[in-house]
Amino acid sequence: AQRVTQPEKLLSVFKGAPVELKCNYSYSGSPELFWYVQYSRQRLQLLLRHISRESIKGFTADLNKGETSFHLKKPFAQEEDSAMYYCALAPYNFNKFYFGSGTKLNVKP
Amino acid sequence: EAGVAQSPRYKIIEKRQSVAFWCNPISGHATLYWYQQILGQGPKLLIQFQNNGVVDDSQLPKDRFSAERLKGVDSTLKIQPAKLEDSAVYLCASSLPRTGNTGELFFGEGSRLTVL
């Protein structure tokens, strides 16, 4: 069965420190992976997707098929990065999305 | 471009009462989703429409929840009768048709339901 696991409910780091939000998945096939973000008082929105191989707001994520992980990383956290982050999985045709339980990132000044 | 619109933003009802939520997706988005997000959890898919047809409603508690998408545009989600465990944020999302879909879901602001 498909599952997305985000082991950390809360992650607190100081401004300028590196940050890594963990995401592990289980899926029988080759899924597409995404990170969605929800800033305070804003709607849930796409941050980045694996298929685009992009870096958004300094964040990157590498798909490790061997470890079935898709961790989100940023070398130097900023206070404006404080938000809820959700890892999501979809089959190749994007016909269904599964979300993790989310990690709250708190970047302290 | 207007985003996904939802109403009401907040609703407080007593158990066994009924409630309805409305969603207007982004123009041209054929796929519409209703998610339930309980506090401390990630969004859980309740029902997915492709135009006005149901693609997946396997997680919808059909004894109390119903949803429709008339004319393939707006959608309503109804709960009747509500239970305490239905307290959650109900998120509507839409996406492009499959051929143009890059995997991005566009979410509304959500409707927060409190059942007392």
Interface residues (C-beta under 8 A of the other chain):
Chain A: V4 Q6 K9 E32 F34 Y36 R43 L44 Q45 L46 R49 I51 S52 Y86 A90 N93 F94 N95 K96 F97 Y98 F99 G100 S101 G102
Chain B: G3 V4 Y33 Y35 G40 Q41 G42 P43 K44 L45 Q48 V55 D56 L91 A93 S95 R98 N101 T102 G103 E104 L105 F106 F107 G108 E109 G110
